[in-house]
Amino acid sequence: METYEILDELRREQHTAVASATLDVTEIGPWLSTVYDAVARTIITQGTSITGPPFARYHALGDARFDVEAGFPVTAPINSTDEVHPSSLPGGPAACTIHEGPYDSMEPAYQALTTWLTTQNAAAAGDPWEIYFSDPTTNPDPSTWRTEVVQPYTPTDPSRANRTTSPAPTAQPNPVPRRLPNPTQEPSEAKAQGVRVAEPPPAASEAQPHNTTKARRPAQELRGTPRLSSSWS
């Protein structure tokens, strides 16, 4: 049985460019297989830069239906189009772990996060999200795929709630990327006082409390792989 290391992070809020949809479980895989290219094209067209690997966030509605938001972190908010719109990932405390293997075997990673929250007397603060470091179109071996699961939480220990992130770095102008950013690049492993502070820029925002301590994920048969195109015009 795989052992999951849980990292207690303090994350900064991140601007994102996403597409969103309300889907049945069976519809999510086909939708994800096309949506990342559409989002990336919009980002490039508007002259904004991608700052990290693709992600997806799921909100369970019941009856095997989900609100799904998928896209990329970006340097600045984009303008909405018919398909793509600006959003954000929340800042604040988060429990994170890395899953290595197929996407349909990730349930133990979510169980590990749920157990950690329980032992810390902490409550999940909204929906978790998945960050995809591996591109199945260029790396077809599912056993090597690496995915980070991020679960924001509300701490019961005041000292955790009062932590601060490092000052946000000043954004440097970058050439508009012509290809998908390297999806195997992982977050910094640097830790300060046992807390890993994630890389992306802007200021932290308070995570909104949620009424459960469980890290939630769609059923294992949720979807196929998130397919990422290695090039596009």
C-alpha positions as CSV (number, residue, x, y, z in Angstrom):
1,M,0.0,0.0,0.0
2,E,1.4,3.4,-1.0
3,T,2.3,5.8,1.8
4,Y,1.4,9.4,1.3
5,E,3.4,12.2,2.8
6,I,1.2,15.1,3.8
7,L,2.7,18.6,3.5
8,D,1.2,21.5,5.5
9,E,1.5,24.5,3.2
10,L,0.6,28.1,3.3
11,R,-0.4,29.0,-0.2
12,R,-0.9,32.4,-1.9
13,E,-4.0,33.1,-3.9
14,Q,-3.4,32.5,-7.6
15,H,-5.0,34.1,-10.6
16,T,-6.3,31.4,-13.0
17,A,-7.7,31.1,-16.5
18,V,-10.3,28.3,-16.6
19,A,-13.2,26.7,-18.5
20,S,-16.1,25.4,-16.4
21,A,-19.0,23.1,-16.8
22,T,-21.6,21.1,-14.9
23,L,-21.2,17.5,-16.0
24,D,-22.1,13.9,-15.3
25,V,-19.3,11.7,-14.3
26,T,-19.2,10.1,-17.7
27,E,-18.8,13.5,-19.4
28,I,-15.8,14.7,-17.5
29,G,-13.1,12.7,-19.2
30,P,-14.0,13.8,-22.8
31,W,-14.5,17.4,-21.6
32,L,-11.0,17.6,-20.0
33,S,-9.4,16.0,-23.0
34,T,-10.1,19.1,-25.0
35,V,-10.5,22.0,-22.6
36,Y,-6.8,22.6,-21.7
37,D,-5.9,23.5,-25.3
38,A,-8.8,25.9,-25.5
39,V,-7.7,27.7,-22.2
40,A,-4.1,27.8,-23.3
41,R,-5.0,29.4,-26.6
42,T,-7.0,32.1,-24.9
43,I,-4.1,32.8,-22.5
44,I,-1.6,33.2,-25.3
45,T,-4.0,35.3,-27.5
46,Q,-4.4,37.8,-24.7
47,G,-0.6,38.0,-24.0
48,T,-0.8,36.6,-20.5
49,S,1.7,34.0,-19.2
50,I,1.0,30.5,-17.8
51,T,2.8,30.1,-14.4
52,G,2.4,26.4,-13.7
53,P,1.0,23.1,-14.6
54,P,-2.7,22.5,-15.5
55,F,-5.2,21.8,-12.7
56,A,-8.8,20.8,-12.2
57,R,-11.2,21.4,-9.3
58,Y,-14.4,19.5,-8.6
59,H,-17.5,20.4,-6.7
60,A,-19.9,17.5,-6.0
61,L,-23.6,18.3,-6.7
62,G,-25.0,14.8,-6.0
63,D,-26.5,12.3,-8.4
64,A,-23.0,11.8,-10.0
65,R,-22.9,15.4,-11.2
66,F,-20.1,17.9,-10.7
67,D,-19.2,21.5,-11.2
68,V,-15.8,21.3,-12.8
69,E,-13.3,24.1,-13.3
70,A,-10.1,23.3,-15.3
71,G,-7.3,25.5,-16.6
72,F,-3.9,27.1,-15.7
73,P,-2.5,29.5,-13.1
74,V,-1.6,32.8,-14.9
75,T,0.3,36.0,-14.1
76,A,-2.8,38.3,-14.3
77,P,-6.5,38.0,-14.8
78,I,-7.7,37.4,-18.4
79,N,-10.7,38.8,-20.1
80,S,-13.7,36.5,-20.4
81,T,-14.5,34.8,-23.7
82,D,-17.3,32.5,-24.7
83,E,-15.5,29.5,-23.3
84,V,-12.8,30.8,-20.9
85,H,-13.0,33.1,-17.9
86,P,-10.8,34.4,-15.1
87,S,-10.9,32.7,-11.7
88,S,-8.6,32.0,-8.8
89,L,-7.3,29.3,-6.4
90,P,-7.6,30.4,-2.8
91,G,-4.7,31.2,-0.5
92,G,-4.2,30.1,3.1
93,P,-3.4,26.8,4.8
94,A,-3.6,23.7,2.7
95,A,-2.8,20.0,3.1
96,C,-1.1,18.6,0.0
97,T,0.2,15.2,-1.1
98,I,1.6,13.7,-4.3
99,H,0.0,10.7,-6.0
100,E,2.1,8.6,-8.4
101,G,0.1,6.4,-10.7
102,P,-3.1,6.3,-12.7
103,Y,-5.8,8.8,-12.2
104,D,-8.4,6.2,-11.3
105,S,-6.3,5.0,-8.3
106,M,-6.2,8.3,-6.5
107,E,-8.8,7.6,-3.8
108,P,-6.1,6.6,-1.2
109,A,-4.5,10.1,-1.6
110,Y,-7.8,11.7,-0.7
111,Q,-8.3,9.3,2.2
112,A,-4.8,10.2,3.5
113,L,-5.7,13.9,3.4
114,T,-8.9,13.3,5.2
115,T,-7.1,11.3,7.9
116,W,-4.5,14.1,8.3
117,L,-7.3,16.7,8.7
118,T,-8.9,14.6,11.4
119,T,-5.6,14.2,13.4
120,Q,-5.1,17.9,13.2
121,N,-8.6,18.8,14.3
122,A,-8.9,20.8,11.1
123,A,-11.8,21.2,8.7
124,A,-11.8,21.3,4.9
125,A,-12.3,24.8,3.6
126,G,-13.9,24.3,0.2
127,D,-13.2,21.9,-2.6
128,P,-9.8,20.3,-3.3
129,W,-8.0,20.6,-6.6
130,E,-5.6,18.4,-8.6
131,I,-2.4,19.6,-10.3
132,Y,-1.2,17.5,-13.2
133,F,2.6,17.2,-13.5
134,S,2.5,14.5,-16.2
135,D,1.2,14.7,-19.8
136,P,-0.3,11.4,-20.9
137,T,0.1,12.3,-24.5
138,T,3.9,12.3,-24.2
139,N,4.2,10.0,-21.2
140,P,1.8,7.0,-21.8
141,D,2.9,4.9,-18.8
142,P,0.2,5.6,-16.1
143,S,2.4,4.2,-13.3
144,T,4.7,7.2,-13.6
145,W,2.0,9.9,-13.7
146,R,2.4,12.4,-10.9
147,T,-0.5,14.4,-9.5
148,E,-0.6,16.8,-6.5
149,V,-3.9,17.0,-4.5
150,V,-4.4,20.2,-2.6
151,Q,-7.0,20.5,0.1
152,P,-7.4,24.0,1.7
153,Y,-8.4,23.8,5.4
154,T,-9.5,25.9,8.4
155,P,-7.0,25.4,11.2
156,T,-8.1,25.2,14.9
157,D,-4.6,26.2,16.1
158,P,-4.5,30.1,16.0
159,S,-0.8,30.0,15.3
160,R,-1.4,28.3,12.0
161,A,-4.1,30.8,11.1
162,N,-1.8,33.7,11.8
163,R,1.1,32.5,9.6
164,T,2.1,34.7,6.7
165,T,3.4,33.9,3.3
166,S,6.7,35.3,2.0
167,P,6.3,38.6,0.0
168,A,5.0,37.9,-3.5
169,P,7.8,38.3,-6.1
170,T,7.6,41.0,-8.6
171,A,6.3,39.5,-11.9
172,Q,9.0,39.7,-14.6
173,P,7.9,40.1,-18.2
174,N,8.2,36.8,-20.1
175,P,7.9,36.0,-23.8
176,V,4.5,34.6,-24.7
177,P,4.9,30.8,-24.4
178,R,4.3,28.9,-27.6
179,R,4.1,25.4,-26.0
180,L,2.5,24.0,-22.9
181,P,4.7,24.6,-19.9
182,N,6.7,21.6,-18.7
183,P,4.0,19.6,-16.8
184,T,6.6,17.6,-14.8
185,Q,7.9,20.7,-13.0
186,E,7.0,20.2,-9.3
187,P,6.5,22.9,-6.6
188,S,9.4,24.0,-4.6
189,E,10.3,21.6,-1.8
190,A,11.8,24.3,0.3
191,K,10.3,24.4,3.8
192,A,10.4,27.1,6.4
193,Q,9.6,25.9,10.0
194,G,8.0,22.8,8.6
195,V,5.7,24.7,6.2
196,R,6.2,24.7,2.5
197,V,5.3,28.0,0.8
198,A,4.1,27.5,-2.7
199,E,5.6,29.5,-5.6
200,P,2.8,31.4,-7.5
201,P,2.5,35.2,-7.0
202,P,-0.3,37.3,-5.6
203,A,-1.4,38.1,-2.1
204,A,-3.0,35.5,0.2
205,S,-6.7,35.4,0.8
206,E,-8.7,33.8,3.6
207,A,-10.1,30.4,2.7
208,Q,-13.8,30.1,3.3
209,P,-14.8,27.5,5.9
210,H,-16.6,24.4,4.8
211,N,-18.8,22.2,6.9
212,T,-16.9,18.9,6.5
213,T,-13.5,17.7,7.3
214,K,-13.5,15.2,4.4
215,A,-11.3,15.7,1.4
216,R,-13.7,15.0,-1.4
217,R,-13.1,13.6,-4.9
218,P,-15.4,12.3,-7.6
219,A,-15.7,8.5,-7.9
220,Q,-12.7,6.6,-9.2
221,E,-14.4,6.1,-12.6
222,L,-14.7,9.9,-12.8
223,R,-12.8,10.5,-16.0
224,G,-10.1,9.5,-18.4
225,T,-6.7,11.2,-18.4
226,P,-6.5,15.0,-18.8
227,R,-5.0,15.1,-22.3
228,L,-2.6,18.0,-22.9
229,S,-1.5,19.0,-26.4
230,S,2.3,19.4,-26.7
231,S,1.9,22.1,-29.3
232,W,-0.7,24.4,-30.9
233,S,-0.8,27.4,-33.0
